[in-house]
Amino acid sequence: MKNNEFFTTAQLAELLGVSRIAVFKKIKKGEIKAEKIGRNFVIRKKDLGIILGKILTEDQKSEIDKTITRVINEYGETLKKLGET
């Protein structure tokens, strides 16, 4: 495990422009995926895009697909008619 693969909570807080406490709260809520090493949490740098909301997780993609399918099933005919105008 290399140190340059991770952010500390302080580094991530500075990068996001929030307090360390805010980062800890997001970790506790599961909004930020972190690993505990000793007494400290670290966040993988490769997860930064997900944290910033720029990359969708597989769960998010699946939720979007389910929503699209439901909308098409419920409003498919209406959407077709709107597309014809």
PyMOL Python script that loads the backbone (N, CA, C, O; Angstrom):
from pymol import cmd

cmd.read_pdbstr("""\
ATOM      1  N   MET A   1       0.842  -1.175   0.000  1.00  0.00           N
ATOM      2  CA  MET A   1       0.000   0.000   0.000  1.00  0.00           C
ATOM      3  C   MET A   1       0.888   1.239   0.000  1.00  0.00           C
ATOM      4  O   MET A   1       1.709   1.423   0.899  1.00  0.00           O
ATOM      5  N   LYS A   2       0.721   2.077  -1.000  1.00  0.00           N
ATOM      6  CA  LYS A   2       1.545   3.270  -1.134  1.00  0.00           C
ATOM      7  C   LYS A   2       0.788   4.490  -0.633  1.00  0.00           C
ATOM      8  O   LYS A   2      -0.419   4.606  -0.845  1.00  0.00           O
ATOM      9  N   ASN A   3       1.486   5.391   0.024  1.00  0.00           N
ATOM     10  CA  ASN A   3       0.855   6.599   0.553  1.00  0.00           C
ATOM     11  C   ASN A   3       0.310   7.494  -0.545  1.00  0.00           C
ATOM     12  O   ASN A   3      -0.660   8.218  -0.323  1.00  0.00           O
ATOM     13  N   ASN A   4       0.919   7.458  -1.731  1.00  0.00           N
ATOM     14  CA  ASN A   4       0.446   8.338  -2.802  1.00  0.00           C
ATOM     15  C   ASN A   4      -0.836   7.838  -3.458  1.00  0.00           C
ATOM     16  O   ASN A   4      -1.351   8.488  -4.368  1.00  0.00           O
ATOM     17  N   GLU A   5      -1.363   6.690  -3.011  1.00  0.00           N
ATOM     18  CA  GLU A   5      -2.622   6.163  -3.530  1.00  0.00           C
ATOM     19  C   GLU A   5      -3.816   6.696  -2.746  1.00  0.00           C
ATOM     20  O   GLU A   5      -4.963   6.490  -3.142  1.00  0.00           O
ATOM     21  N   PHE A   6      -3.547   7.387  -1.625  1.00  0.00           N
ATOM     22  CA  PHE A   6      -4.608   7.764  -0.707  1.00  0.00           C
ATOM     23  C   PHE A   6      -4.596   9.253  -0.367  1.00  0.00           C
ATOM     24  O   PHE A   6      -3.569   9.925  -0.456  1.00  0.00           O
ATOM     25  N   PHE A   7      -5.776   9.744   0.026  1.00  0.00           N
ATOM     26  CA  PHE A   7      -5.911  11.050   0.653  1.00  0.00           C
ATOM     27  C   PHE A   7      -6.145  10.822   2.137  1.00  0.00           C
ATOM     28  O   PHE A   7      -6.806   9.859   2.524  1.00  0.00           O
ATOM     29  N   THR A   8      -5.612  11.692   2.954  1.00  0.00           N
ATOM     30  CA  THR A   8      -6.004  11.700   4.355  1.00  0.00           C
ATOM     31  C   THR A   8      -7.324  12.458   4.449  1.00  0.00           C
ATOM     32  O   THR A   8      -7.730  13.125   3.497  1.00  0.00           O
ATOM     33  N   THR A   9      -7.984  12.359   5.579  1.00  0.00           N
ATOM     34  CA  THR A   9      -9.233  13.104   5.746  1.00  0.00           C
ATOM     35  C   THR A   9      -8.970  14.605   5.664  1.00  0.00           C
ATOM     36  O   THR A   9      -9.795  15.353   5.139  1.00  0.00           O
ATOM     37  N   ALA A  10      -7.829  15.045   6.179  1.00  0.00           N
ATOM     38  CA  ALA A  10      -7.487  16.471   6.126  1.00  0.00           C
ATOM     39  C   ALA A  10      -7.265  16.921   4.679  1.00  0.00           C
ATOM     40  O   ALA A  10      -7.726  17.992   4.285  1.00  0.00           O
ATOM     41  N   GLN A  11      -6.572  16.119   3.903  1.00  0.00           N
ATOM     42  CA  GLN A  11      -6.324  16.458   2.501  1.00  0.00           C
ATOM     43  C   GLN A  11      -7.622  16.509   1.713  1.00  0.00           C
ATOM     44  O   GLN A  11      -7.833  17.420   0.911  1.00  0.00           O
ATOM     45  N   LEU A  12      -8.498  15.524   1.941  1.00  0.00           N
ATOM     46  CA  LEU A  12      -9.769  15.506   1.225  1.00  0.00           C
ATOM     47  C   LEU A  12     -10.638  16.687   1.644  1.00  0.00           C
ATOM     48  O   LEU A  12     -11.299  17.299   0.805  1.00  0.00           O
ATOM     49  N   ALA A  13     -10.641  17.010   2.932  1.00  0.00           N
ATOM     50  CA  ALA A  13     -11.422  18.152   3.413  1.00  0.00           C
ATOM     51  C   ALA A  13     -10.968  19.432   2.731  1.00  0.00           C
ATOM     52  O   ALA A  13     -11.794  20.237   2.301  1.00  0.00           O
ATOM     53  N   GLU A  14      -9.666  19.624   2.632  1.00  0.00           N
ATOM     54  CA  GLU A  14      -9.132  20.819   1.971  1.00  0.00           C
ATOM     55  C   GLU A  14      -9.516  20.844   0.493  1.00  0.00           C
ATOM     56  O   GLU A  14      -9.897  21.886  -0.041  1.00  0.00           O
ATOM     57  N   LEU A  15      -9.415  19.703  -0.153  1.00  0.00           N
ATOM     58  CA  LEU A  15      -9.744  19.606  -1.570  1.00  0.00           C
ATOM     59  C   LEU A  15     -11.224  19.906  -1.824  1.00  0.00           C
ATOM     60  O   LEU A  15     -11.568  20.558  -2.809  1.00  0.00           O
ATOM     61  N   LEU A  16     -12.095  19.428  -0.935  1.00  0.00           N
ATOM     62  CA  LEU A  16     -13.535  19.635  -1.091  1.00  0.00           C
ATOM     63  C   LEU A  16     -14.001  20.980  -0.544  1.00  0.00           C
ATOM     64  O   LEU A  16     -15.122  21.411  -0.817  1.00  0.00           O
ATOM     65  N   GLY A  17     -13.148  21.639   0.223  1.00  0.00           N
ATOM     66  CA  GLY A  17     -13.511  22.920   0.814  1.00  0.00           C
ATOM     67  C   GLY A  17     -14.477  22.782   1.982  1.00  0.00           C
ATOM     68  O   GLY A  17     -15.324  23.645   2.210  1.00  0.00           O
ATOM     69  N   VAL A  18     -14.336  21.674   2.724  1.00  0.00           N
ATOM     70  CA  VAL A  18     -15.174  21.428   3.896  1.00  0.00           C
ATOM     71  C   VAL A  18     -14.275  21.111   5.087  1.00  0.00           C
ATOM     72  O   VAL A  18     -13.059  20.985   4.940  1.00  0.00           O
ATOM     73  N   SER A  19     -14.879  20.984   6.261  1.00  0.00           N
ATOM     74  CA  SER A  19     -14.104  20.656   7.453  1.00  0.00           C
ATOM     75  C   SER A  19     -13.819  19.149   7.507  1.00  0.00           C
ATOM     76  O   SER A  19     -14.467  18.355   6.825  1.00  0.00           O
ATOM     77  N   ARG A  20     -12.844  18.780   8.328  1.00  0.00           N
ATOM     78  CA  ARG A  20     -12.551  17.362   8.535  1.00  0.00           C
ATOM     79  C   ARG A  20     -13.766  16.669   9.151  1.00  0.00           C
ATOM     80  O   ARG A  20     -14.057  15.515   8.837  1.00  0.00           O
ATOM     81  N   ILE A  21     -14.469  17.378  10.026  1.00  0.00           N
ATOM     82  CA  ILE A  21     -15.657  16.814  10.658  1.00  0.00           C
ATOM     83  C   ILE A  21     -16.699  16.459   9.596  1.00  0.00           C
ATOM     84  O   ILE A  21     -17.343  15.413   9.678  1.00  0.00           O
ATOM     85  N   ALA A  22     -16.861  17.336   8.598  1.00  0.00           N
ATOM     86  CA  ALA A  22     -17.808  17.065   7.509  1.00  0.00           C
ATOM     87  C   ALA A  22     -17.396  15.806   6.749  1.00  0.00           C
ATOM     88  O   ALA A  22     -18.249  15.007   6.363  1.00  0.00           O
ATOM     89  N   VAL A  23     -16.103  15.630   6.537  1.00  0.00           N
ATOM     90  CA  VAL A  23     -15.612  14.423   5.854  1.00  0.00           C
ATOM     91  C   VAL A  23     -15.918  13.199   6.707  1.00  0.00           C
ATOM     92  O   VAL A  23     -16.387  12.187   6.186  1.00  0.00           O
ATOM     93  N   PHE A  24     -15.660  13.278   8.009  1.00  0.00           N
ATOM     94  CA  PHE A  24     -15.953  12.149   8.897  1.00  0.00           C
ATOM     95  C   PHE A  24     -17.438  11.801   8.887  1.00  0.00           C
ATOM     96  O   PHE A  24     -17.799  10.624   8.888  1.00  0.00           O
ATOM     97  N   LYS A  25     -18.294  12.810   8.877  1.00  0.00           N
ATOM     98  CA  LYS A  25     -19.743  12.569   8.839  1.00  0.00           C
ATOM     99  C   LYS A  25     -20.133  11.864   7.547  1.00  0.00           C
ATOM    100  O   LYS A  25     -20.956  10.949   7.562  1.00  0.00           O
ATOM    101  N   LYS A  26     -19.542  12.287   6.421  1.00  0.00           N
ATOM    102  CA  LYS A  26     -19.846  11.656   5.139  1.00  0.00           C
ATOM    103  C   LYS A  26     -19.335  10.207   5.106  1.00  0.00           C
ATOM    104  O   LYS A  26     -19.966   9.337   4.505  1.00  0.00           O
ATOM    105  N   ILE A  27     -18.206   9.958   5.744  1.00  0.00           N
ATOM    106  CA  ILE A  27     -17.690   8.589   5.838  1.00  0.00           C
ATOM    107  C   ILE A  27     -18.661   7.742   6.666  1.00  0.00           C
ATOM    108  O   ILE A  27     -19.002   6.625   6.278  1.00  0.00           O
ATOM    109  N   LYS A  28     -19.095   8.271   7.791  1.00  0.00           N
ATOM    110  CA  LYS A  28     -20.005   7.547   8.673  1.00  0.00           C
ATOM    111  C   LYS A  28     -21.338   7.238   7.981  1.00  0.00           C
ATOM    112  O   LYS A  28     -21.906   6.165   8.180  1.00  0.00           O
ATOM    113  N   LYS A  29     -21.836   8.182   7.165  1.00  0.00           N
ATOM    114  CA  LYS A  29     -23.088   7.991   6.434  1.00  0.00           C
ATOM    115  C   LYS A  29     -22.920   7.071   5.228  1.00  0.00           C
ATOM    116  O   LYS A  29     -23.908   6.636   4.637  1.00  0.00           O
ATOM    117  N   GLY A  30     -21.682   6.775   4.865  1.00  0.00           N
ATOM    118  CA  GLY A  30     -21.430   5.938   3.699  1.00  0.00           C
ATOM    119  C   GLY A  30     -21.363   6.714   2.399  1.00  0.00           C
ATOM    120  O   GLY A  30     -21.307   6.119   1.323  1.00  0.00           O
ATOM    121  N   GLU A  31     -21.367   8.035   2.487  1.00  0.00           N
ATOM    122  CA  GLU A  31     -21.302   8.867   1.286  1.00  0.00           C
ATOM    123  C   GLU A  31     -19.891   8.911   0.707  1.00  0.00           C
ATOM    124  O   GLU A  31     -19.704   9.139  -0.488  1.00  0.00           O
ATOM    125  N   ILE A  32     -18.910   8.692   1.565  1.00  0.00           N
ATOM    126  CA  ILE A  32     -17.517   8.616   1.130  1.00  0.00           C
ATOM    127  C   ILE A  32     -16.978   7.271   1.587  1.00  0.00           C
ATOM    128  O   ILE A  32     -17.045   6.929   2.768  1.00  0.00           O
ATOM    129  N   LYS A  33     -16.442   6.514   0.637  1.00  0.00           N
ATOM    130  CA  LYS A  33     -15.854   5.211   0.934  1.00  0.00           C
ATOM    131  C   LYS A  33     -14.445   5.436   1.474  1.00  0.00           C
ATOM    132  O   LYS A  33     -13.621   6.083   0.827  1.00  0.00           O
ATOM    133  N   ALA A  34     -14.174   4.900   2.659  1.00  0.00           N
ATOM    134  CA  ALA A  34     -12.868   5.085   3.281  1.00  0.00           C
ATOM    135  C   ALA A  34     -12.424   3.785   3.941  1.00  0.00           C
ATOM    136  O   ALA A  34     -13.237   2.916   4.257  1.00  0.00           O
ATOM    137  N   GLU A  35     -11.134   3.677   4.135  1.00  0.00           N
ATOM    138  CA  GLU A  35     -10.555   2.532   4.831  1.00  0.00           C
ATOM    139  C   GLU A  35      -9.924   3.040   6.118  1.00  0.00           C
ATOM    140  O   GLU A  35      -9.366   4.136   6.164  1.00  0.00           O
ATOM    141  N   LYS A  36     -10.020   2.237   7.146  1.00  0.00           N
ATOM    142  CA  LYS A  36      -9.401   2.617   8.413  1.00  0.00           C
ATOM    143  C   LYS A  36      -8.058   1.910   8.518  1.00  0.00           C
ATOM    144  O   LYS A  36      -7.971   0.685   8.441  1.00  0.00           O
ATOM    145  N   ILE A  37      -7.032   2.698   8.693  1.00  0.00           N
ATOM    146  CA  ILE A  37      -5.688   2.173   8.881  1.00  0.00           C
ATOM    147  C   ILE A  37      -5.225   2.681  10.243  1.00  0.00           C
ATOM    148  O   ILE A  37      -4.960   3.869  10.423  1.00  0.00           O
ATOM    149  N   GLY A  38      -5.135   1.768  11.184  1.00  0.00           N
ATOM    150  CA  GLY A  38      -4.821   2.185  12.547  1.00  0.00           C
ATOM    151  C   GLY A  38      -5.965   3.020  13.095  1.00  0.00           C
ATOM    152  O   GLY A  38      -7.112   2.576  13.124  1.00  0.00           O
ATOM    153  N   ARG A  39      -5.647   4.229  13.527  1.00  0.00           N
ATOM    154  CA  ARG A  39      -6.667   5.138  14.049  1.00  0.00           C
ATOM    155  C   ARG A  39      -7.196   6.099  12.992  1.00  0.00           C
ATOM    156  O   ARG A  39      -8.118   6.870  13.257  1.00  0.00           O
ATOM    157  N   ASN A  40      -6.625   6.056  11.815  1.00  0.00           N
ATOM    158  CA  ASN A  40      -6.946   7.038  10.783  1.00  0.00           C
ATOM    159  C   ASN A  40      -7.725   6.431   9.631  1.00  0.00           C
ATOM    160  O   ASN A  40      -7.589   5.249   9.313  1.00  0.00           O
ATOM    161  N   PHE A  41      -8.548   7.271   9.012  1.00  0.00           N
ATOM    162  CA  PHE A  41      -9.229   6.890   7.783  1.00  0.00           C
ATOM    163  C   PHE A  41      -8.428   7.429   6.605  1.00  0.00           C
ATOM    164  O   PHE A  41      -7.845   8.510   6.674  1.00  0.00           O
ATOM    165  N   VAL A  42      -8.411   6.654   5.519  1.00  0.00           N
ATOM    166  CA  VAL A  42      -7.811   7.109   4.266  1.00  0.00           C
ATOM    167  C   VAL A  42      -8.814   6.862   3.144  1.00  0.00           C
ATOM    168  O   VAL A  42      -9.640   5.951   3.213  1.00  0.00           O
ATOM    169  N   ILE A  43      -8.723   7.682   2.129  1.00  0.00           N
ATOM    170  CA  ILE A  43      -9.633   7.610   0.995  1.00  0.00           C
ATOM    171  C   ILE A  43      -8.791   7.394  -0.258  1.00  0.00           C
ATOM    172  O   ILE A  43      -7.823   8.116  -0.497  1.00  0.00           O
ATOM    173  N   ARG A  44      -9.163   6.402  -1.052  1.00  0.00           N
ATOM    174  CA  ARG A  44      -8.399   6.110  -2.271  1.00  0.00           C
ATOM    175  C   ARG A  44      -8.549   7.262  -3.264  1.00  0.00           C
ATOM    176  O   ARG A  44      -9.651   7.763  -3.486  1.00  0.00           O
ATOM    177  N   LYS A  45      -7.445   7.668  -3.849  1.00  0.00           N
ATOM    178  CA  LYS A  45      -7.469   8.761  -4.831  1.00  0.00           C
ATOM    179  C   LYS A  45      -8.313   8.398  -6.040  1.00  0.00           C
ATOM    180  O   LYS A  45      -8.927   9.271  -6.653  1.00  0.00           O
ATOM    181  N   LYS A  46      -8.348   7.114  -6.391  1.00  0.00           N
ATOM    182  CA  LYS A  46      -9.129   6.701  -7.561  1.00  0.00           C
ATOM    183  C   LYS A  46     -10.629   6.890  -7.331  1.00  0.00           C
ATOM    184  O   LYS A  46     -11.397   6.891  -8.293  1.00  0.00           O
ATOM    185  N   ASP A  47     -11.066   7.050  -6.066  1.00  0.00           N
ATOM    186  CA  ASP A  47     -12.480   7.263  -5.758  1.00  0.00           C
ATOM    187  C   ASP A  47     -12.879   8.735  -5.791  1.00  0.00           C
ATOM    188  O   ASP A  47     -14.041   9.062  -5.548  1.00  0.00           O
ATOM    189  N   LEU A  48     -11.949   9.613  -6.085  1.00  0.00           N
ATOM    190  CA  LEU A  48     -12.237  11.053  -6.070  1.00  0.00           C
ATOM    191  C   LEU A  48     -13.348  11.435  -7.049  1.00  0.00           C
ATOM    192  O   LEU A  48     -14.201  12.259  -6.719  1.00  0.00           O
ATOM    193  N   GLY A  49     -13.349  10.852  -8.238  1.00  0.00           N
ATOM    194  CA  GLY A  49     -14.390  11.157  -9.223  1.00  0.00           C
ATOM    195  C   GLY A  49     -15.770  10.810  -8.707  1.00  0.00           C
ATOM    196  O   GLY A  49     -16.724  11.550  -8.950  1.00  0.00           O
ATOM    197  N   ILE A  50     -15.895   9.706  -8.005  1.00  0.00           N
ATOM    198  CA  ILE A  50     -17.173   9.306  -7.418  1.00  0.00           C
ATOM    199  C   ILE A  50     -17.567  10.290  -6.322  1.00  0.00           C
ATOM    200  O   ILE A  50     -18.722  10.708  -6.242  1.00  0.00           O
ATOM    201  N   ILE A  51     -16.609  10.655  -5.484  1.00  0.00           N
ATOM    202  CA  ILE A  51     -16.876  11.588  -4.387  1.00  0.00           C
ATOM    203  C   ILE A  51     -17.351  12.928  -4.932  1.00  0.00           C
ATOM    204  O   ILE A  51     -18.254  13.547  -4.368  1.00  0.00           O
ATOM    205  N   LEU A  52     -16.760  13.367  -6.002  1.00  0.00           N
ATOM    206  CA  LEU A  52     -17.132  14.652  -6.597  1.00  0.00           C
ATOM    207  C   LEU A  52     -18.398  14.560  -7.440  1.00  0.00           C
ATOM    208  O   LEU A  52     -18.909  15.573  -7.917  1.00  0.00           O
ATOM    209  N   GLY A  53     -18.898  13.348  -7.620  1.00  0.00           N
ATOM    210  CA  GLY A  53     -20.116  13.164  -8.400  1.00  0.00           C
ATOM    211  C   GLY A  53     -19.893  13.185  -9.898  1.00  0.00           C
ATOM    212  O   GLY A  53     -20.844  13.343 -10.664  1.00  0.00           O
ATOM    213  N   LYS A  54     -18.656  13.028 -10.323  1.00  0.00           N
ATOM    214  CA  LYS A  54     -18.349  13.072 -11.750  1.00  0.00           C
ATOM    215  C   LYS A  54     -18.373  11.682 -12.383  1.00  0.00           C
ATOM    216  O   LYS A  54     -18.402  11.552 -13.607  1.00  0.00           O
ATOM    217  N   ILE A  55     -18.361  10.651 -11.548  1.00  0.00           N
ATOM    218  CA  ILE A  55     -18.392   9.283 -12.035  1.00  0.00           C
ATOM    219  C   ILE A  55     -19.551   8.582 -11.348  1.00  0.00           C
ATOM    220  O   ILE A  55     -19.708   8.686 -10.132  1.00  0.00           O
ATOM    221  N   LEU A  56     -20.359   7.872 -12.113  1.00  0.00           N
ATOM    222  CA  LEU A  56     -21.466   7.131 -11.532  1.00  0.00           C
ATOM    223  C   LEU A  56     -20.999   5.756 -11.073  1.00  0.00           C
ATOM    224  O   LEU A  56     -20.230   5.086 -11.761  1.00  0.00           O
ATOM    225  N   THR A  57     -21.467   5.352  -9.917  1.00  0.00           N
ATOM    226  CA  THR A  57     -21.174   4.003  -9.439  1.00  0.00           C
ATOM    227  C   THR A  57     -22.108   3.031 -10.152  1.00  0.00           C
ATOM    228  O   THR A  57     -23.071   3.456 -10.790  1.00  0.00           O
ATOM    229  N   GLU A  58     -21.835   1.737 -10.051  1.00  0.00           N
ATOM    230  CA  GLU A  58     -22.696   0.732 -10.662  1.00  0.00           C
ATOM    231  C   GLU A  58     -24.096   0.787 -10.062  1.00  0.00           C
ATOM    232  O   GLU A  58     -25.078   0.606 -10.781  1.00  0.00           O
ATOM    233  N   ASP A  59     -24.206   1.034  -8.754  1.00  0.00           N
ATOM    234  CA  ASP A  59     -25.518   1.159  -8.112  1.00  0.00           C
ATOM    235  C   ASP A  59     -26.289   2.343  -8.674  1.00  0.00           C
ATOM    236  O   ASP A  59     -27.493   2.246  -8.914  1.00  0.00           O
ATOM    237  N   GLN A  60     -25.602   3.459  -8.885  1.00  0.00           N
ATOM    238  CA  GLN A  60     -26.263   4.635  -9.445  1.00  0.00           C
ATOM    239  C   GLN A  60     -26.729   4.367 -10.872  1.00  0.00           C
ATOM    240  O   GLN A  60     -27.834   4.756 -11.250  1.00  0.00           O
ATOM    241  N   LYS A  61     -25.887   3.702 -11.665  1.00  0.00           N
ATOM    242  CA  LYS A  61     -26.268   3.366 -13.037  1.00  0.00           C
ATOM    243  C   LYS A  61     -27.487   2.447 -13.040  1.00  0.00           C
ATOM    244  O   LYS A  61     -28.404   2.630 -13.839  1.00  0.00           O
ATOM    245  N   SER A  62     -27.493   1.472 -12.155  1.00  0.00           N
ATOM    246  CA  SER A  62     -28.607   0.542 -12.058  1.00  0.00           C
ATOM    247  C   SER A  62     -29.896   1.263 -11.673  1.00  0.00           C
ATOM    248  O   SER A  62     -30.957   0.980 -12.228  1.00  0.00           O
ATOM    249  N   GLU A  63     -29.805   2.188 -10.732  1.00  0.00           N
ATOM    250  CA  GLU A  63     -30.979   2.964 -10.306  1.00  0.00           C
ATOM    251  C   GLU A  63     -31.520   3.816 -11.454  1.00  0.00           C
ATOM    252  O   GLU A  63     -32.734   3.928 -11.626  1.00  0.00           O
ATOM    253  N   ILE A  64     -30.638   4.407 -12.227  1.00  0.00           N
ATOM    254  CA  ILE A  64     -31.055   5.201 -13.390  1.00  0.00           C
ATOM    255  C   ILE A  64     -31.763   4.310 -14.408  1.00  0.00           C
ATOM    256  O   ILE A  64     -32.809   4.681 -14.941  1.00  0.00           O
ATOM    257  N   ASP A  65     -31.193   3.137 -14.678  1.00  0.00           N
ATOM    258  CA  ASP A  65     -31.811   2.205 -15.628  1.00  0.00           C
ATOM    259  C   ASP A  65     -33.204   1.786 -15.178  1.00  0.00           C
ATOM    260  O   ASP A  65     -34.130   1.731 -15.987  1.00  0.00           O
ATOM    261  N   LYS A  66     -33.356   1.491 -13.889  1.00  0.00           N
ATOM    262  CA  LYS A  66     -34.668   1.101 -13.351  1.00  0.00           C
ATOM    263  C   LYS A  66     -35.679   2.234 -13.513  1.00  0.00           C
ATOM    264  O   LYS A  66     -36.833   2.002 -13.871  1.00  0.00           O
ATOM    265  N   THR A  67     -35.237   3.449 -13.248  1.00  0.00           N
ATOM    266  CA  THR A  67     -36.122   4.607 -13.358  1.00  0.00           C
ATOM    267  C   THR A  67     -36.547   4.838 -14.797  1.00  0.00           C
ATOM    268  O   THR A  67     -37.716   5.117 -15.061  1.00  0.00           O
ATOM    269  N   ILE A  68     -35.623   4.726 -15.717  1.00  0.00           N
ATOM    270  CA  ILE A  68     -35.941   4.902 -17.136  1.00  0.00           C
ATOM    271  C   ILE A  68     -36.944   3.846 -17.592  1.00  0.00           C
ATOM    272  O   ILE A  68     -37.908   4.159 -18.290  1.00  0.00           O
ATOM    273  N   THR A  69     -36.715   2.603 -17.197  1.00  0.00           N
ATOM    274  CA  THR A  69     -37.635   1.522 -17.562  1.00  0.00           C
ATOM    275  C   THR A  69     -39.034   1.784 -17.011  1.00  0.00           C
ATOM    276  O   THR A  69     -40.025   1.587 -17.715  1.00  0.00           O
ATOM    277  N   ARG A  70     -39.120   2.227 -15.758  1.00  0.00           N
ATOM    278  CA  ARG A  70     -40.415   2.518 -15.148  1.00  0.00           C
ATOM    279  C   ARG A  70     -41.129   3.658 -15.883  1.00  0.00           C
ATOM    280  O   ARG A  70     -42.331   3.578 -16.136  1.00  0.00           O
ATOM    281  N   VAL A  71     -40.395   4.708 -16.220  1.00  0.00           N
ATOM    282  CA  VAL A  71     -40.997   5.846 -16.932  1.00  0.00           C
ATOM    283  C   VAL A  71     -41.497   5.417 -18.305  1.00  0.00           C
ATOM    284  O   VAL A  71     -42.592   5.803 -18.714  1.00  0.00           O
ATOM    285  N   ILE A  72     -40.717   4.636 -19.006  1.00  0.00           N
ATOM    286  CA  ILE A  72     -41.138   4.170 -20.331  1.00  0.00           C
ATOM    287  C   ILE A  72     -42.384   3.295 -20.222  1.00  0.00           C
ATOM    288  O   ILE A  72     -43.300   3.413 -21.036  1.00  0.00           O
ATOM    289  N   ASN A  73     -42.418   2.420 -19.219  1.00  0.00           N
ATOM    290  CA  ASN A  73     -43.596   1.564 -19.028  1.00  0.00           C
ATOM    291  C   ASN A  73     -44.834   2.386 -18.691  1.00  0.00           C
ATOM    292  O   ASN A  73     -45.925   2.091 -19.179  1.00  0.00           O
ATOM    293  N   GLU A  74     -44.678   3.396 -17.875  1.00  0.00           N
ATOM    294  CA  GLU A  74     -45.819   4.186 -17.430  1.00  0.00           C
ATOM    295  C   GLU A  74     -46.249   5.247 -18.449  1.00  0.00           C
ATOM    296  O   GLU A  74     -47.441   5.522 -18.592  1.00  0.00           O
ATOM    297  N   TYR A  75     -45.296   5.836 -19.148  1.00  0.00           N
ATOM    298  CA  TYR A  75     -45.599   6.982 -20.009  1.00  0.00           C
ATOM    299  C   TYR A  75     -45.162   6.791 -21.453  1.00  0.00           C
ATOM    300  O   TYR A  75     -45.044   7.760 -22.204  1.00  0.00           O
ATOM    301  N   GLY A  76     -44.922   5.543 -21.842  1.00  0.00           N
ATOM    302  CA  GLY A  76     -44.418   5.273 -23.182  1.00  0.00           C
ATOM    303  C   GLY A  76     -45.260   5.848 -24.297  1.00  0.00           C
ATOM    304  O   GLY A  76     -44.729   6.474 -25.214  1.00  0.00           O
ATOM    305  N   GLU A  77     -46.575   5.645 -24.235  1.00  0.00           N
ATOM    306  CA  GLU A  77     -47.469   6.149 -25.285  1.00  0.00           C
ATOM    307  C   GLU A  77     -47.442   7.687 -25.330  1.00  0.00           C
ATOM    308  O   GLU A  77     -47.401   8.287 -26.404  1.00  0.00           O
ATOM    309  N   THR A  78     -47.466   8.299 -24.161  1.00  0.00           N
ATOM    310  CA  THR A  78     -47.425   9.767 -24.104  1.00  0.00           C
ATOM    311  C   THR A  78     -46.111  10.276 -24.681  1.00  0.00           C
ATOM    312  O   THR A  78     -46.102  11.264 -25.416  1.00  0.00           O
ATOM    313  N   LEU A  79     -45.013   9.622 -24.363  1.00  0.00           N
ATOM    314  CA  LEU A  79     -43.723  10.041 -24.898  1.00  0.00           C
ATOM    315  C   LEU A  79     -43.681   9.897 -26.416  1.00  0.00           C
ATOM    316  O   LEU A  79     -43.103  10.740 -27.102  1.00  0.00           O
ATOM    317  N   LYS A  80     -44.289   8.835 -26.942  1.00  0.00           N
ATOM    318  CA  LYS A  80     -44.347   8.646 -28.408  1.00  0.00           C
ATOM    319  C   LYS A  80     -45.121   9.798 -29.055  1.00  0.00           C
ATOM    320  O   LYS A  80     -44.694  10.349 -30.069  1.00  0.00           O
ATOM    321  N   LYS A  81     -46.266  10.156 -28.456  1.00  0.00           N
ATOM    322  CA  LYS A  81     -47.081  11.234 -29.016  1.00  0.00           C
ATOM    323  C   LYS A  81     -46.351  12.567 -28.942  1.00  0.00           C
ATOM    324  O   LYS A  81     -46.436  13.377 -29.865  1.00  0.00           O
ATOM    325  N   LEU A  82     -45.641  12.793 -27.859  1.00  0.00           N
ATOM    326  CA  LEU A  82     -44.857  14.036 -27.748  1.00  0.00           C
ATOM    327  C   LEU A  82     -43.752  14.084 -28.791  1.00  0.00           C
ATOM    328  O   LEU A  82     -43.416  15.155 -29.298  1.00  0.00           O
ATOM    329  N   GLY A  83     -43.190  12.931 -29.110  1.00  0.00           N
ATOM    330  CA  GLY A  83     -42.136  12.862 -30.103  1.00  0.00           C
ATOM    331  C   GLY A  83     -42.632  13.112 -31.517  1.00  0.00           C
ATOM    332  O   GLY A  83     -41.861  13.517 -32.386  1.00  0.00           O
ATOM    333  N   GLU A  84     -43.919  12.872 -31.750  1.00  0.00           N
ATOM    334  CA  GLU A  84     -44.503  13.071 -33.070  1.00  0.00           C
ATOM    335  C   GLU A  84     -44.798  14.520 -33.372  1.00  0.00           C
ATOM    336  O   GLU A  84     -44.936  14.884 -34.540  1.00  0.00           O
ATOM    337  N   THR A  85     -44.898  15.360 -32.361  1.00  0.00           N
ATOM    338  CA  THR A  85     -45.255  16.765 -32.591  1.00  0.00           C
ATOM    339  C   THR A  85     -44.110  17.602 -33.010  1.00  0.00           C
ATOM    340  O   THR A  85     -44.272  18.801 -33.236  1.00  0.00           O
TER     341      THR A  85
END
""", "prot")
cmd.dss("prot")
cmd.show_as("cartoon", "prot")
cmd.util.cbc("prot")
cmd.orient("prot")
